[in-house]
């Protein structure tokens, strides 16, 4: 996949992660989107490194989407733990 495809995948993964973890984030929509993009890269790395499941080269692979959304969730949770959760 190209870098543009990873960015698009990250945007969508960030949106889905935000839907799975509702609430106001300390950084707002832009930071959540950037976390989604970074999460897609982190999820792909975790998938290939620790799960021995390399990320597919085509955009519509279920494992690729799962790793991107999982990575975005991990980074979103870490971001909320570090910078505060405004659900209080």
N, C-alpha and C positions, 0 to 999 in steps of 0.2 A: 504494500500500500504506500502511496505517496504521503508526504508530510501534510498536504492539504486534506487528504482523506482522514488522517489522524486528527487534524484540527476539527473537522466537521464531526467526526465521531466523538471527540471530546466535548464539543458543544452540546451534542445530544445527550451524552452520558452525564454531563453536569446538570442538565435539566432534569433528567430522570432521577439522579441522585437527590436533587433538591425536592422532587416530588415524594421520594421515599423517606426523606428526613425533613418534614415541613418545619417551618418556624423562620424567624428572622435571623439572618446571619449577620455577624458584625461587619462584614464587608459589602453586603448587598449583592445585586445581580452580577455586576462585572467580576467581582472576586470569585463568586460561585462559578461563573463561566470559566475563568482561568483555572480554577481548581479542577473543573471537569476536564479541561484539556490536559493538564498535568496528570490527572488521574488516569486518563487513557494510556499515557506513556508508562506510568507506574504499574498499572494493571497488566499491561503487556509484558513488562519486565518481570513482574512477579510470576506471571503465568509461564513464561519460558524458563526462568531461573529455578524456581522452587517446585512448580507443578509438572515440570518437564513436558509442557504442552506449548510448543511454539505457536506464536500468533500466525494465523493464516494470512495469505497475501491478498485475499479478496475481502471486500467490504462487508458482505452480508453473511459472514460466518458467525454462528451463535456464540462460540467460545470467545471470539474477539470482542463481541458486544458485552458478554458477561464479564470479561476481564476489565474492560474499560469502565463499566458501571461500578464494578467492585473496587477498582482503584480510585474512582471518584468518590465513592462512599467512604473509603478509608481516609483519604485526604480531607474530606469535608468534616468527618468526625474529629480528626486531629486538629484541624483549624478551629473548630468550635471549642475543643478542650484547651487549646493554647490561648485563644483570644476572646474567650467568653461566649456563653450562649445567652442570647437575649430573650430566651423564653421565660425567664424568671419574672 
